[in-house]
């Protein structure tokens, strides 16, 4: 068994306080004070497991000194998960807050989240807001967390989830350090090609100005296409009633302004989100380094703070170019959520369908939908996302006849959400109740539930109260999907941890540089691409085994080795 050490950086200076821990989480030796945090970690075994307040507080300093940590336990990430499991998500999650709760003392609020600053690629290395907690308090909180894990509904799974979330924190720090390869010269060429020349004074570039003129000409009067209210009024004057200026709604309108307006909206988004200002702010020395926030949403999916890393348009991906002699290995998990549903529901028929690496929906259609792949896909996704009317209801009935346990699993999750009960992923990540609800009250709709998804940048880790008075049916739709999407996010954490370990143990130069939901990118020397592809495949299989036990379900990837990210799809 690897050594376990609790560690805290000294409040001032470069030193650290540390102590060895026993199996019960209690100190197993004397507390030591060492003058150099980096040297303290470097002198311990590589396989040591480090217990610390926050990975973001310690790990950037270690990475800057070339020190990689194999395993850690992030106390504040664990506190977030445990609070959720106990139905208390939304309470302060800092180690200081946990220490105050242990002493029945006033609980301090969490410090405001520090957003990444445009123009700074090293904000992770700058001091972040910290609620102070003594080393004694940190040890007490950790020991109590071990007892709280023992009281969980499934203690082994909950411990695994905490370990996976902590591993995700290490991956996030390493990806920030490595950075996504980015060619600024290619990006500038793309912007000129798409948007035309820039005008002095920071106004709209030429192509946007031209499209704005076309929109105004189509209406016969001046219209600001960047102002939705102006566009809605212009259509109303033309006898067309619109509820919004969303692209799908505009596409249904027969009016000469529609085509240039849709083109304008697409280019305007590129200009404002990934234009020249973004390039100057976020790309340094050939790398884009966003700050990843593991567990940034209640479902466990990641977000980023600043830079829009998880919303890069495909055309802009042409600027993501591997270094000379290197390649990008881009891997997408194939039909991940339906495969996860098969694993967590233990439905024999669906596990058999998901037990093959080829197209899941084709196998499903052959089994239950007379070879109609589209209906099979709609049925399965409808069961997961809650489409229970019209054709969706008929498709769901066919699915229920052939795969009753799978449909019953998500039906029960929906029912639990409607009744205000706690709903958990397979490993124990828990959907929050409504903001302000008591133990027997109705559960509210979280920020990333039914309705618009949350903004990626600046999203607070974990729970953000929202839709507190959402109706029961909407809550049920959210929890129906939560058990699948959240369990998929748990699987993805384990996949990342396995891949990270394999790349390091094999002595490869390959680096994890990007991750979102079901996609991972590894930047590696060209000669390592084959080994990286195999490592990704093996990591998916290993994650499935560790998360869900021995099942027939396979978790294959579609993998491409490319020089440019845009060429992967």
MOPESUL-V518374 format. One line per field, one symbol per residue. ss: DSSP state (2 for helix, 1 for strand, 0 for the rest). phi: phi as a letter, one per 20 degrees, with the letter a starting at -180 (. if undefined). Layout:
ss: ???
phi: ???
This chain:
ss: 00011111100000011111100000100001110022222200000011110022222222220000001111222222222220000000002222222200000000000000000000222000000000222222222222222200002222222222222222222222220110022222222222200000000002222222222222200000000222222222200000000022220000002222222222222222220222222211001100111000000000111000222000022220100001111111100222222222200222222000000222222222000022222222222220000022222222222202222222222222220000010000010000000000000000000000000000000000000000022222222222222222222222222222222220000011111100111111122222222222222222222222000000001111110122220
phi: .ffccebbffgcndebdbbfdefenegdaefddcfcgfffffeeggegdedbfbfffdfgffffendddfbbceffffffffgffemcfofgdfffffffffelegeffffffeefegndecffeegdgcefbffgffffffffffffffefgcgfffffffffffffffffffffffmegbefffgffffffednfeefnnfffgffffffffffffenbfcefedgfffffffffendecebdffffffeeebffffffffffffffffeebeffgfffddclmcdcfeedgmfcffnfeccdnnmfecefgffffeecffgndcdedcdfelffgffgffeelfgfffffeeceegfffffffecclneffffffffffffenecclfgfffffffffecfffffffffffffffenefccfgepfdfffffnfegdefeeeffdegofffffemffgmecgalfdgfffffffffgegfeffffffffgffffffgfffffemfegcfcabblccccdebggfegfffgfffgffffffffffdmfcffdcfceccdcecgfefc
